[in-house]
Amino acid sequence: MILPIVVYGDPVLRKVCSAIDKNYEGLDELIKNMFDTMYKANGVGLAAPQVGKPIRLFIIDATPFSEVDEDEEPEYTPEQMKQMNGFKKVFINARILEEEGEEWKFNEGCLSIPKIREDVMRQPNITIEYYDEHFKKHTDTYDGVIARVIQHEYDHIEGRLFTDRLSPFKRKLISGKLSDIAKGKITADYKTKLYQAKK
Ligand SMILES: [Zn+2]
């Protein structure tokens, strides 16, 4: 089932999300619906607050990064592309234990902030502890684009958005567009849910 995606301005995107356990009602179905929703919107990651649930759950499928048209110059090394191809994972109750290395720039976008993309600086290497969809615990290290996608989704479960990481100047430049999104003046190619503030 395709779920509507919550957009900028909805307070659920600002919540520090709660941990869940394996008895969380409807978890399997929620995960399945989140994948359906993410694929439909051509995303590579989706966090539960983006579908209105303030819980520590996000999903990733980095495969689109490994698909390059033949006439395109590949952006990544063959090794990175191989790593991204089929990198489909569920992260539950994730905790980033370590971030290391010199910050690098990557152009990020977000399904909750349609039509805005900006370069964001983050560290390249992370160590993350999480549970998979079977509640098996993992501690993994990632780098490159995969680490980047994880960091972006992890921010969501901490109530942060990539726009928070821009310089005050850049943020000012896009502030008009952001308030338009919050007011519902958006055009997205997927189903969105507008926040209706209670009067
Ligand atoms: Zn996002």
Residues whose N, C-alpha, C, O or C-beta is under 5 A from the ligand:
A	BS01	ZN	G109 C110 L111
